[in-house]
Amino acid sequence: MNASAIVADIRKGIAAGEHAYGARLPSVRDLAEQYGVSQQTASAAYAVLSALGLTRTAAGSGTTVAAGPSADAHLGTYAPPDLTAAEAWRPNGSGGEATEDTYLVRQLTASAALADWGFTEGADVVERHRIRRVGGIPVQHKVTVLSYAVASARPEGYDGVPPMLAPVGAPPIRPPHGTRVADWLGWNVDRTEARITAEPMDPAASEALGMQEGSPGFRVVNITRTPDGETLYVTVTTAPLHHRITLDIIG
């Protein structure tokens, strides 16, 4: 077991209320024995928990829980009248040119974990992985998940490979200026729900961003639904904690 697995386990306990706010956690030595790891690994796990603001370590009192059970900070539900006016992302200051590359496109069978996003377990889904850079430095990792039926949509009068199924290295296929991708592809978009958390990065994001696995980062999950509440697609954006998460509400 590594430090990130210990962090995930303790974080789960804090979120569920199993480790109460202010409760004292095991010493580094006891934690190492509990999980069968070295004291160095146990100490690294506590360092990550502290960086996430979940624990506090002080001389004489050890490591205590500094967060309560998990709760949602709901920012609101909104439907902008003109999503073409929104910027998907932007660099701050003069950090250099902003670029984006798709580096992985694959078809998978939906796992049980995707049910929380509204996908049916066992259904065919498509994953598209992108990396965003500023001045050549990776700053965001983004995964888009769609059902195969949604991904295979083509614009009216278009006979080529469906844009969302275009392989890595293919020239980008973009809608006419001023047209939303969703409208261009005939998706019946009603709303998007955003879930923003700070937590250890998953392996794919860590590797893409060149960071140690389990490093803390922002995780933004956007779930786009139809008027009937069915999931059209989900995007998961990961960024290091020293970046910012901004939101513009239009209308």
Salt bridges, closest charged atoms under 4 A:
GLU87 OE1 - ARG90 NH1 2.91
GLU100 OE2 - ARG130 NH1 2.92
GLU100 OE1 - ARG132 NE 2.63
ASP101 OD2 - ARG133 NH1 3.03
ASP116 OD2 - ARG195 NH1 2.92
GLU127 OE1 - ARG106 NE 2.97
GLU127 OE1 - HIS129 NE2 2.84
ASP183 OD1 - ARG180 NH2 2.95
ASP190 OD2 - ARG191 NH1 3.18
GLU193 OE2 - ARG191 NE 3.67
GLU193 OE2 - ARG225 NE 2.86
GLU199 OE1 - ARG11 NH2 3.71
ASP248 OD2 - ARG90 NH1 3.45
